[in-house]
């Protein structure tokens, strides 16, 4: 059953309350949020207008009370459809003062003179406002200081609510159906670029809102990488085709791939695919509350790369949700404790005898009882076209 779009106001009030509790513990008088997922997490403000880099957008989360949107006037109508009631706007772009005075006035209003204002500053964060304006803001707020946000929003986003999980589950179901239809679009002689275009069409036909990410590769005995743009080179008998999609439904991603053999696979390809499935299953078995992220890495790496410390990909999976990739990374150094409500990808890879690679990816949910597949788990046998 498809869940309703959006969230009730109670969802955002709970997120805000949890953040304010953590802010008090960290000694923060406010959070300043400047990126799309941060703003959307606390407001529900969903728009693709963020693709334009021209205008900055700000959300101020004070120590008490609701968030305050400080945004270009073009966004006011949509923001009024969220639960946010305090919306302050300016006409943007303004080359002389692009919302800076309005933002500084708002922050001074809700924080004491000696207050600390948290801004995300760790891995997987960025500022998304001009550095020159940020420096002017710091000067305008003295004696207040802008400091680290103590990873408050990242920590909250790590564990998904039931409503968030329902949206990710819907996205994965859409992708499952699209992957099942790949035989309609892929066969020898079809250019890889055409397969990419047609697969995005299938995702949209099956219910995706949009397909911001599609990667993959094709070649005899595997493929060279998983990030190159598709070329017009035609598929050929004996090729391995891989498609990796991150489609979106109501603002939430799935992220998993599927491998296909054009005609009967070679023994090396068949063995490699079976090994990837074994590695994924090993990590799935370890994925339960109380385990740590590095346990999942070692479960996969011990099968695909015994004795090795890692792979050229750098990690064997990651978090998933409002963004295609989220914290944490499945690497040996990450000791994040698994909790119910975390959504992760498992993504082992292998190198074949000819030097080509193959990767496999699934989406899973951590529950009280262990792990649950969100994507439909694949059998050891590679799909044959």
C-alpha positions as a LaTeX table, in Angstrom:
\begin{tabular}{lrrr}
\hline
Residue & $x$ (\AA) & $y$ (\AA) & $z$ (\AA) \\
\hline
Unk1 & 0.00 & 0.00 & 0.00 \\
Unk2 & 1.39 & 3.39 & $-1.00$ \\
Unk3 & 1.81 & 5.67 & 2.02 \\
Unk4 & 0.45 & 9.23 & 2.07 \\
Unk5 & 2.70 & 11.95 & 0.78 \\
Unk6 & 4.24 & 14.38 & 3.20 \\
Unk7 & 4.25 & 14.12 & 6.99 \\
Unk8 & 1.83 & 15.29 & 9.69 \\
Unk9 & 3.00 & 18.31 & 11.72 \\
Unk10 & 3.62 & 16.00 & 14.68 \\
Unk11 & 6.55 & 14.44 & 12.81 \\
Unk12 & 8.29 & 17.80 & 12.49 \\
Unk13 & 7.46 & 18.87 & 16.03 \\
Unk14 & 9.08 & 15.66 & 17.30 \\
Unk15 & 12.21 & 16.24 & 15.19 \\
Unk16 & 12.43 & 19.83 & 16.42 \\
Unk17 & 11.96 & 18.80 & 20.05 \\
Unk18 & 14.68 & 16.14 & 19.83 \\
Unk19 & 17.05 & 18.63 & 18.24 \\
Unk20 & 16.39 & 21.23 & 20.93 \\
Unk21 & 17.10 & 18.68 & 23.64 \\
Unk22 & 20.46 & 17.92 & 22.03 \\
Unk23 & 21.11 & 21.64 & 21.56 \\
Unk24 & 20.69 & 22.20 & 25.27 \\
Unk25 & 23.16 & 19.40 & 25.99 \\
Unk26 & 25.65 & 20.95 & 23.54 \\
Unk27 & 25.20 & 24.49 & 24.83 \\
Unk28 & 23.77 & 25.84 & 21.56 \\
Unk29 & 21.37 & 28.77 & 21.46 \\
Unk30 & 20.34 & 28.08 & 17.85 \\
Unk31 & 21.04 & 25.98 & 14.80 \\
Unk32 & 21.60 & 27.62 & 11.41 \\
Unk33 & 20.59 & 25.26 & 8.60 \\
Unk34 & 21.50 & 26.07 & 5.00 \\
Unk35 & 21.24 & 22.94 & 2.85 \\
Unk36 & 18.28 & 21.22 & 1.21 \\
Unk37 & 18.14 & 18.08 & 3.38 \\
Unk38 & 18.64 & 20.06 & 6.59 \\
Unk39 & 15.86 & 22.52 & 5.75 \\
Unk40 & 13.53 & 19.78 & 4.51 \\
Unk41 & 14.15 & 17.58 & 7.55 \\
Unk42 & 12.70 & 20.17 & 9.92 \\
Unk43 & 10.09 & 21.73 & 7.61 \\
Unk44 & 8.95 & 19.29 & 4.90 \\
Unk45 & 9.85 & 21.93 & 2.29 \\
Unk46 & 10.21 & 19.79 & $-0.85$ \\
Unk47 & 11.13 & 21.47 & $-4.12$ \\
Unk48 & 13.58 & 20.91 & $-6.95$ \\
Unk49 & 14.28 & 24.63 & $-7.04$ \\
Unk50 & 17.42 & 23.91 & $-5.03$ \\
Unk51 & 18.99 & 22.94 & $-8.37$ \\
Unk52 & 19.49 & 26.66 & $-8.90$ \\
Unk53 & 22.64 & 27.82 & $-7.08$ \\
Unk54 & 21.69 & 31.51 & $-7.25$ \\
Unk55 & 19.70 & 31.93 & $-4.05$ \\
Unk56 & 20.70 & 30.96 & $-0.50$ \\
Unk57 & 18.04 & 29.53 & 1.84 \\
Unk58 & 18.19 & 29.61 & 5.63 \\
Unk59 & 16.37 & 27.97 & 8.50 \\
Unk60 & 16.96 & 29.05 & 12.09 \\
Unk61 & 16.12 & 26.58 & 14.83 \\
Unk62 & 16.06 & 28.44 & 18.18 \\
Unk63 & 16.50 & 26.83 & 21.58 \\
Unk64 & 12.73 & 26.98 & 22.09 \\
Unk65 & 9.79 & 27.39 & 19.78 \\
Unk66 & 9.37 & 26.55 & 16.13 \\
Unk67 & 11.87 & 26.94 & 13.29 \\
Unk68 & 12.09 & 30.27 & 11.47 \\
Unk69 & 12.41 & 30.26 & 7.67 \\
Unk70 & 14.56 & 33.06 & 6.25 \\
Unk71 & 14.12 & 32.54 & 2.53 \\
Unk72 & 13.83 & 34.28 & $-0.83$ \\
Unk73 & 10.32 & 35.59 & $-1.45$ \\
Unk74 & 9.89 & 33.25 & $-4.42$ \\
Unk75 & 9.65 & 30.38 & $-1.91$ \\
Unk76 & 7.15 & 31.90 & 0.51 \\
Unk77 & 4.01 & 30.40 & $-1.06$ \\
Unk78 & 5.37 & 26.85 & $-0.85$ \\
Unk79 & 6.81 & 27.33 & 2.64 \\
Unk80 & 3.39 & 28.49 & 3.87 \\
Unk81 & 2.06 & 25.05 & 2.91 \\
Unk82 & 4.35 & 23.43 & 5.49 \\
Unk83 & 3.93 & 23.57 & 9.26 \\
Unk84 & 6.23 & 26.63 & 9.49 \\
Unk85 & 4.44 & 29.82 & 10.56 \\
Unk86 & 7.36 & 32.24 & 10.99 \\
Unk87 & 8.51 & 32.99 & 7.44 \\
Unk88 & 10.76 & 35.99 & 6.72 \\
Unk89 & 11.61 & 36.84 & 3.14 \\
Unk90 & 13.66 & 39.11 & 0.92 \\
Unk91 & 13.63 & 39.61 & $-2.84$ \\
Unk92 & 16.49 & 37.54 & $-4.20$ \\
Unk93 & 18.96 & 37.68 & $-5.73$ \\
Unk94 & 20.14 & 40.90 & $-4.11$ \\
Unk95 & 23.73 & 41.61 & $-5.05$ \\
Unk96 & 24.23 & 44.03 & $-2.14$ \\
Unk97 & 22.51 & 42.10 & 0.68 \\
Unk98 & 21.23 & 38.64 & $-0.25$ \\
Unk99 & 19.28 & 37.98 & 2.93 \\
Unk100 & 22.25 & 38.56 & 5.18 \\
Unk101 & 20.83 & 41.44 & 7.23 \\
Unk102 & 17.52 & 39.63 & 7.66 \\
Unk103 & 19.32 & 36.47 & 8.78 \\
Unk104 & 21.58 & 38.34 & 11.21 \\
Unk105 & 18.60 & 40.19 & 12.71 \\
Unk106 & 16.76 & 36.88 & 13.18 \\
Unk107 & 19.70 & 35.20 & 14.87 \\
Unk108 & 20.26 & 38.18 & 17.18 \\
Unk109 & 16.56 & 38.11 & 18.07 \\
Unk110 & 16.53 & 34.48 & 19.22 \\
Unk111 & 19.96 & 34.16 & 20.86 \\
Unk112 & 21.59 & 35.91 & 23.82 \\
Unk113 & 24.69 & 38.06 & 23.21 \\
Unk114 & 26.98 & 35.28 & 24.44 \\
Unk115 & 25.08 & 32.55 & 22.57 \\
Unk116 & 26.60 & 29.91 & 20.35 \\
Unk117 & 25.04 & 29.14 & 16.97 \\
Unk118 & 25.64 & 25.69 & 15.53 \\
Unk119 & 26.40 & 25.04 & 11.85 \\
Unk120 & 27.13 & 21.63 & 10.34 \\
Unk121 & 30.87 & 21.37 & 9.77 \\
Unk122 & 31.83 & 17.70 & 9.54 \\
Unk123 & 32.10 & 15.19 & 6.67 \\
Unk124 & 29.14 & 15.16 & 4.25 \\
Unk125 & 28.20 & 18.75 & 5.15 \\
Unk126 & 28.61 & 21.96 & 3.19 \\
Unk127 & 27.69 & 25.60 & 3.73 \\
Unk128 & 25.71 & 26.50 & 0.57 \\
Unk129 & 26.04 & 30.23 & 1.03 \\
Unk130 & 28.83 & 32.50 & $-0.20$ \\
Unk131 & 31.89 & 32.30 & 2.02 \\
Unk132 & 32.16 & 36.10 & 1.94 \\
Unk133 & 28.61 & 36.39 & 3.27 \\
Unk134 & 29.32 & 33.81 & 5.96 \\
Unk135 & 32.29 & 35.85 & 7.16 \\
Unk136 & 30.14 & 39.00 & 7.17 \\
Unk137 & 27.52 & 37.12 & 9.18 \\
Unk138 & 30.07 & 36.06 & 11.77 \\
Unk139 & 31.19 & 39.67 & 12.15 \\
Unk140 & 27.61 & 40.94 & 12.41 \\
Unk141 & 26.80 & 38.49 & 15.22 \\
Unk142 & 29.71 & 39.30 & 17.55 \\
Unk143 & 29.90 & 38.60 & 20.50 \\
Unk144 & 27.82 & 35.55 & 19.49 \\
Unk145 & 29.89 & 32.78 & 17.91 \\
Unk146 & 29.19 & 30.33 & 15.12 \\
Unk147 & 30.44 & 26.89 & 16.17 \\
Unk148 & 30.01 & 23.24 & 15.29 \\
Unk149 & 26.45 & 21.88 & 15.43 \\
Unk150 & 27.74 & 18.81 & 17.32 \\
Unk151 & 26.38 & 16.71 & 14.43 \\
Unk152 & 22.88 & 17.07 & 15.88 \\
Unk153 & 20.97 & 16.89 & 12.61 \\
Unk154 & 23.16 & 14.10 & 11.27 \\
Unk155 & 22.57 & 12.07 & 14.42 \\
Unk156 & 18.82 & 12.56 & 14.23 \\
Unk157 & 18.63 & 11.67 & 10.54 \\
Unk158 & 20.53 & 8.45 & 11.14 \\
Unk159 & 17.46 & 6.75 & 12.62 \\
Unk160 & 14.35 & 6.95 & 10.44 \\
Unk161 & 10.77 & 7.20 & 11.62 \\
Unk162 & 8.16 & 4.69 & 10.50 \\
Unk163 & 6.79 & 7.28 & 8.06 \\
Unk164 & 10.24 & 7.82 & 6.53 \\
Unk165 & 10.81 & 4.09 & 6.20 \\
Unk166 & 7.49 & 3.73 & 4.39 \\
Unk167 & 8.66 & 6.23 & 1.76 \\
Unk168 & 11.99 & 4.44 & 1.27 \\
Unk169 & 10.14 & 1.14 & 1.04 \\
Unk170 & 7.93 & 2.64 & $-1.70$ \\
Unk171 & 10.96 & 3.87 & $-3.63$ \\
Unk172 & 12.63 & 0.45 & $-3.50$ \\
Unk173 & 9.43 & $-1.26$ & $-4.65$ \\
Unk174 & 9.31 & 1.05 & $-7.67$ \\
Unk175 & 12.92 & 0.22 & $-8.54$ \\
Unk176 & 12.28 & $-3.50$ & $-8.07$ \\
Unk177 & 9.54 & $-3.34$ & $-10.69$ \\
Unk178 & 11.72 & $-1.32$ & $-13.07$ \\
Unk179 & 14.61 & $-3.79$ & $-12.76$ \\
Unk180 & 12.21 & $-6.64$ & $-13.57$ \\
Unk181 & 11.40 & $-4.88$ & $-16.84$ \\
Unk182 & 15.00 & $-4.53$ & $-18.04$ \\
Unk183 & 14.50 & $-7.40$ & $-20.55$ \\
Unk184 & 12.16 & $-5.01$ & $-22.39$ \\
Unk185 & 14.95 & $-2.51$ & $-23.09$ \\
Unk186 & 18.32 & $-4.34$ & $-23.13$ \\
Unk187 & 19.62 & $-6.74$ & $-25.77$ \\
Unk188 & 22.66 & $-7.02$ & $-28.03$ \\
Unk189 & 22.96 & $-4.10$ & $-30.39$ \\
Unk190 & 21.22 & $-1.55$ & $-28.15$ \\
Unk191 & 23.53 & 1.34 & $-27.17$ \\
Unk192 & 24.20 & 1.56 & $-23.43$ \\
Unk193 & 23.10 & 5.21 & $-23.44$ \\
Unk194 & 19.72 & 4.14 & $-24.83$ \\
Unk195 & 19.39 & 1.55 & $-22.07$ \\
Unk196 & 20.05 & 4.28 & $-19.50$ \\
Unk197 & 17.39 & 6.54 & $-21.00$ \\
Unk198 & 14.87 & 3.73 & $-21.26$ \\
Unk199 & 15.51 & 2.55 & $-17.71$ \\
Unk200 & 14.78 & 6.01 & $-16.37$ \\
Unk201 & 11.54 & 5.90 & $-18.35$ \\
Unk202 & 10.66 & 2.56 & $-16.74$ \\
Unk203 & 11.29 & 4.01 & $-13.28$ \\
Unk204 & 8.96 & 6.91 & $-14.03$ \\
Unk205 & 6.31 & 4.58 & $-15.45$ \\
Unk206 & 6.46 & 2.50 & $-12.28$ \\
Unk207 & 5.87 & 5.53 & $-10.08$ \\
Unk208 & 9.14 & 7.37 & $-9.41$ \\
Unk209 & 8.84 & 11.13 & $-8.98$ \\
Unk210 & 12.23 & 11.59 & $-10.64$ \\
Unk211 & 15.47 & 9.69 & $-11.23$ \\
Unk212 & 18.34 & 11.95 & $-10.16$ \\
Unk213 & 20.89 & 9.14 & $-10.14$ \\
Unk214 & 21.54 & 6.36 & $-12.60$ \\
Unk215 & 24.95 & 4.77 & $-13.04$ \\
Unk216 & 26.22 & 1.48 & $-14.34$ \\
Unk217 & 28.41 & $-0.14$ & $-16.90$ \\
Unk218 & 28.66 & $-2.90$ & $-19.46$ \\
Unk219 & 31.40 & $-5.01$ & $-20.95$ \\
Unk220 & 32.66 & $-8.53$ & $-21.53$ \\
Unk221 & 33.58 & $-10.19$ & $-18.26$ \\
Unk222 & 32.39 & $-7.25$ & $-16.16$ \\
Unk223 & 32.85 & $-3.48$ & $-16.35$ \\
Unk224 & 35.60 & $-0.98$ & $-15.64$ \\
Unk225 & 33.85 & 1.24 & $-13.09$ \\
Unk226 & 30.39 & 2.13 & $-11.81$ \\
Unk227 & 30.41 & 5.92 & $-12.19$ \\
Unk228 & 31.17 & 6.66 & $-15.86$ \\
Unk229 & 28.46 & 8.20 & $-18.06$ \\
Unk230 & 26.85 & 5.80 & $-20.51$ \\
Unk231 & 28.29 & 5.75 & $-24.02$ \\
Unk232 & 26.73 & 4.91 & $-27.36$ \\
Unk233 & 28.68 & 1.63 & $-27.51$ \\
Unk234 & 26.19 & $-1.16$ & $-28.30$ \\
Unk235 & 25.67 & $-4.06$ & $-25.94$ \\
Unk236 & 27.05 & $-7.38$ & $-27.18$ \\
Unk237 & 26.46 & $-11.03$ & $-26.43$ \\
Unk238 & 28.62 & $-12.04$ & $-23.48$ \\
Unk239 & 28.49 & $-8.59$ & $-21.85$ \\
Unk240 & 27.66 & $-8.02$ & $-18.20$ \\
Unk241 & 25.25 & $-5.10$ & $-17.80$ \\
Unk242 & 24.88 & $-3.36$ & $-14.46$ \\
Unk243 & 22.36 & $-0.63$ & $-13.63$ \\
Unk244 & 22.47 & 1.24 & $-10.31$ \\
Unk245 & 19.60 & 3.59 & $-9.58$ \\
Unk246 & 18.78 & 6.19 & $-7.00$ \\
Unk247 & 15.20 & 7.15 & $-7.76$ \\
Unk248 & 13.05 & 9.37 & $-5.54$ \\
Unk249 & 9.55 & 9.00 & $-4.19$ \\
Unk250 & 8.20 & 11.87 & $-2.08$ \\
Unk251 & 11.70 & 13.10 & $-1.29$ \\
Unk252 & 13.24 & 9.75 & $-0.29$ \\
Unk253 & 15.74 & 7.63 & $-2.21$ \\
Unk254 & 16.38 & 4.02 & $-2.88$ \\
Unk255 & 19.88 & 3.01 & $-4.00$ \\
Unk256 & 20.64 & $-0.47$ & $-5.32$ \\
Unk257 & 21.81 & $-2.19$ & $-8.46$ \\
Unk258 & 21.25 & $-5.29$ & $-10.56$ \\
Unk259 & 23.59 & $-7.25$ & $-12.83$ \\
Unk260 & 22.53 & $-8.95$ & $-16.06$ \\
Unk261 & 24.36 & $-11.28$ & $-18.41$ \\
Unk262 & 23.59 & $-10.92$ & $-22.10$ \\
Unk263 & 23.35 & $-14.58$ & $-22.90$ \\
Unk264 & 24.78 & $-17.38$ & $-20.73$ \\
Unk265 & 27.41 & $-16.01$ & $-18.33$ \\
Unk266 & 31.00 & $-17.21$ & $-18.28$ \\
Unk267 & 32.01 & $-19.29$ & $-15.29$ \\
Unk268 & 34.03 & $-16.36$ & $-13.92$ \\
Unk269 & 31.02 & $-14.05$ & $-14.11$ \\
Unk270 & 28.68 & $-16.64$ & $-12.58$ \\
Unk271 & 31.12 & $-17.28$ & $-9.74$ \\
Unk272 & 31.67 & $-13.57$ & $-9.12$ \\
Unk273 & 27.95 & $-12.88$ & $-8.89$ \\
Unk274 & 27.43 & $-15.77$ & $-6.48$ \\
Unk275 & 30.32 & $-14.48$ & $-4.35$ \\
Unk276 & 28.73 & $-11.01$ & $-4.18$ \\
Unk277 & 25.44 & $-12.50$ & $-3.04$ \\
Unk278 & 27.26 & $-14.53$ & $-0.38$ \\
Unk279 & 29.03 & $-11.41$ & 0.87 \\
Unk280 & 25.79 & $-9.44$ & 1.00 \\
Unk281 & 24.08 & $-12.26$ & 2.90 \\
Unk282 & 26.95 & $-12.41$ & 5.40 \\
Unk283 & 26.62 & $-8.71$ & 6.19 \\
Unk284 & 22.84 & $-9.00$ & 6.34 \\
Unk285 & 23.18 & $-11.73$ & 8.96 \\
Unk286 & 25.43 & $-9.47$ & 11.08 \\
Unk287 & 23.19 & $-6.41$ & 10.72 \\
Unk288 & 21.29 & $-6.21$ & 13.99 \\
Unk289 & 21.10 & $-3.84$ & 16.95 \\
Unk290 & 24.29 & $-3.95$ & 18.98 \\
Unk291 & 26.54 & $-4.68$ & 16.00 \\
Unk292 & 28.73 & $-1.96$ & 14.57 \\
Unk293 & 29.18 & $-0.64$ & 11.07 \\
Unk294 & 32.69 & $-2.09$ & 10.77 \\
Unk295 & 31.25 & $-5.55$ & 11.48 \\
Unk296 & 29.32 & $-5.30$ & 8.21 \\
Unk297 & 32.46 & $-4.23$ & 6.35 \\
Unk298 & 34.46 & $-7.20$ & 7.59 \\
Unk299 & 31.62 & $-9.64$ & 6.92 \\
Unk300 & 31.65 & $-8.64$ & 3.25 \\
Unk301 & 35.35 & $-7.98$ & 2.82 \\
Unk302 & 36.35 & $-11.35$ & 4.31 \\
Unk303 & 34.46 & $-13.03$ & 1.47 \\
Unk304 & 35.23 & $-10.76$ & $-1.49$ \\
Unk305 & 38.73 & $-9.68$ & $-0.54$ \\
Unk306 & 40.13 & $-12.10$ & 2.06 \\
Unk307 & 43.26 & $-10.74$ & 3.65 \\
Unk308 & 42.77 & $-7.31$ & 2.09 \\
Unk309 & 42.04 & $-4.08$ & 3.92 \\
Unk310 & 39.52 & $-2.66$ & 1.51 \\
Unk311 & 38.64 & $-1.97$ & $-2.09$ \\
Unk312 & 39.14 & 0.81 & $-4.60$ \\
Unk313 & 35.55 & 1.94 & $-3.92$ \\
Unk314 & 36.67 & 2.93 & $-0.41$ \\
Unk315 & 33.54 & 1.62 & 1.29 \\
Unk316 & 31.10 & $-1.26$ & 1.03 \\
Unk317 & 27.86 & 0.62 & 1.57 \\
Unk318 & 26.40 & 3.61 & 3.36 \\
Unk319 & 23.34 & 5.20 & 4.92 \\
Unk320 & 20.28 & 6.00 & 2.82 \\
Unk321 & 17.25 & 8.27 & 3.10 \\
Unk322 & 16.61 & 11.85 & 2.06 \\
Unk323 & 19.89 & 11.68 & 0.16 \\
Unk324 & 21.28 & 9.02 & $-2.12$ \\
Unk325 & 24.16 & 8.48 & 0.27 \\
Unk326 & 24.08 & 9.43 & 3.93 \\
Unk327 & 26.14 & 8.86 & 7.04 \\
Unk328 & 27.66 & 6.42 & 7.90 \\
Unk329 & 30.11 & 4.78 & 5.49 \\
Unk330 & 30.67 & 1.04 & 5.81 \\
Unk331 & 34.43 & 1.12 & 6.32 \\
Unk332 & 36.76 & $-0.60$ & 8.83 \\
Unk333 & 37.20 & 2.60 & 10.87 \\
Unk334 & 33.49 & 3.27 & 11.49 \\
Unk335 & 32.26 & 2.01 & 14.86 \\
Unk336 & 28.72 & 3.43 & 14.66 \\
Unk337 & 26.37 & 1.27 & 16.68 \\
Unk338 & 23.46 & $-0.18$ & 14.70 \\
Unk339 & 20.02 & 0.86 & 15.94 \\
Unk340 & 16.48 & $-0.01$ & 14.87 \\
Unk341 & 15.34 & 2.42 & 12.21 \\
Unk342 & 18.66 & 2.76 & 10.41 \\
Unk343 & 18.51 & 2.23 & 6.64 \\
Unk344 & 21.71 & 1.09 & 4.94 \\
Unk345 & 23.02 & $-0.18$ & 1.65 \\
Unk346 & 25.27 & $-3.23$ & 1.44 \\
Unk347 & 27.58 & $-2.92$ & $-1.57$ \\
Unk348 & 30.40 & $-5.46$ & $-1.97$ \\
Unk349 & 32.54 & $-5.59$ & $-5.08$ \\
Unk350 & 34.93 & $-8.06$ & $-6.69$ \\
Unk351 & 37.64 & $-7.95$ & $-9.34$ \\
Unk352 & 37.42 & $-10.66$ & $-11.99$ \\
Unk353 & 40.43 & $-12.49$ & $-13.48$ \\
Unk354 & 40.41 & $-10.25$ & $-16.56$ \\
Unk355 & 40.66 & $-7.08$ & $-14.46$ \\
Unk356 & 37.03 & $-6.05$ & $-14.81$ \\
Unk357 & 34.87 & $-5.56$ & $-11.73$ \\
Unk358 & 31.38 & $-6.44$ & $-10.57$ \\
Unk359 & 29.44 & $-4.92$ & $-7.69$ \\
Unk360 & 26.14 & $-5.76$ & $-6.04$ \\
Unk361 & 23.98 & $-3.56$ & $-3.81$ \\
Unk362 & 20.93 & $-4.08$ & $-1.62$ \\
Unk363 & 18.96 & $-1.77$ & 0.69 \\
Unk364 & 18.24 & $-2.99$ & 4.21 \\
Unk365 & 16.46 & $-1.81$ & 7.34 \\
Unk366 & 17.70 & $-2.47$ & 10.87 \\
Unk367 & 14.85 & $-3.69$ & 13.07 \\
Unk368 & 14.62 & $-4.84$ & 16.69 \\
Unk369 & 14.87 & $-8.45$ & 15.47 \\
Unk370 & 17.70 & $-7.98$ & 12.98 \\
Unk371 & 17.80 & $-6.84$ & 9.38 \\
Unk372 & 15.07 & $-6.68$ & 6.76 \\
Unk373 & 15.60 & $-6.42$ & 3.02 \\
Unk374 & 13.88 & $-3.41$ & 1.48 \\
Unk375 & 15.08 & $-4.21$ & $-2.04$ \\
Unk376 & 14.10 & $-7.69$ & $-3.26$ \\
Unk377 & 17.19 & $-9.83$ & $-2.50$ \\
Unk378 & 18.82 & $-11.46$ & $-5.48$ \\
Unk379 & 19.61 & $-15.15$ & $-5.92$ \\
Unk380 & 23.20 & $-16.29$ & $-6.49$ \\
Unk381 & 22.39 & $-16.79$ & $-10.18$ \\
Unk382 & 22.91 & $-13.68$ & $-12.29$ \\
Unk383 & 19.92 & $-12.54$ & $-14.31$ \\
Unk384 & 20.22 & $-13.57$ & $-17.96$ \\
Unk385 & 18.87 & $-11.50$ & $-20.84$ \\
\hline
\end{tabular}
